[in-house]
Structure formats: structure tokens, C-alpha cells
Amino acid sequence: MARMVRKQIVIAPEQERALQAHARALGVSQSSLIRQAIDLLLEQAEEQERRREAWAMVEDEWRRADREGWGSGGRTWTREELHERGRAD
């Protein structure tokens, strides 16, 4: 295991009781459980950032498609206009 850095934290009494109970139930130290929680938090933050970046890319493509008229096939009419024309004929 890599060199450890000592940190001092302050937690609520309820958190202390829960931490003790979970560590005991899992058969690990409280420090190990805290490290696992930190690792999970960091993984979730990285995943959230990846999702945010992916969504931004999708939005950019939507804006580009709108600017360039993708999907219209060069048509300038709307569906509603076609229906109006059909009723007029």
C-alpha cells in the first residue's frame, strides 16, 4: 500500500456510531472504511463529470444540426403547411 497521510476529521456522534458499526460488520478498520468512502465519492464525481461532458457534446451536435439544417432534407415547408395546402385543394 502507498504511503499514508494522516488526517484529522470531525464527525457527528451519529456518524461515529454508524462508522463503528459498519466497520465492525465488514471486519475492516474505520480508517479503511473512510478511505473506501472517499474512493467511491471520487469515482462518482469523475463519472458525473464524464456524463456532463458527454451531454455537452450531444447538445453541441444538436445546435450544429439545427444551424446546418440536418434532417430537413433541404425542405422549407412544415408539416402543418402541408396539411393546410391539402385542405385548400
Buried (B, 14 or more C-beta within 10 A) or exposed (E): EEEEEEEEEEEEEEEEEEBEEEBEEEEEEEEEBBBEEEEEEEEEEEEEEEEEEEEEEEEEEEEEEEEEEEEEEEEEEEEEEEEEEEEEE
